[in-house]
Amino acid sequence: MSWEWLAQSASTTPAESTQQAIGYPTLFLLVLLGALVPVVPTGALVSSAAVVAFHQTAPFALALVFVTASLAAFCGDAALYWLGRRGVGSKNGSRWLAAIRARAPEDRLEKAQERLAEHNVAVLVLSRLVPAGRIPVMLACILAGWPLRRFARGNLPACLAWAVTYQLIGILGGSLFPEPWEGIVAAIALTVAISAAPMLWRRVRGPSESEAH
């Protein structure tokens, strides 16, 4: 019996340890990159990592996913904010500030500025949870002249809430299906649906608003 247990441990433990050694640094780098440039679906990444962690035997796998994702999101946001602030103070601006402006349509920026004036730091938490809401609020903070330290204090709980939300989606997907790949597919589908919902809602609501005018 003991020999069988040792054989099973030898075959499974290295696989999990290898996944963790590669997976967590990769997750950190991809979420960090996704915070800087909008080419990486960071929510789907966190949910997928949570599915894999849910099916692992390591006791702190889910906690490590949470710490890795929230820390990477926080560092990425802080770096992007710092780069944007540098552009405001520069005579020639910066490509980073221009990129932030390009990702924040004027109507969303105006709404973000209004909400920031009314609710202050609380808007940062919501901006991380609302699809396409992060950049307009970040730009509003930059234009309002918030120092990096003030932005970071408000952005920390926002990144924690964001990591928890998408990790719960992954845990839900992992608990519904026996195979990790099935849970990953379900988690990705759910995150895509959440991201697309506001855009679909605006398209449905748009014609009615224009007709009212």
PyMOL commands that set and color helices and strands:
alter all, ss='L'
color gray80, all
select helices_A, chain A and resi 2-36+42-54+61-89+95-102+106-119+122-129+134-143+148-176+180-212
alter helices_A, ss='H'
color red, helices_A
deselect
rebuild
show_as cartoon
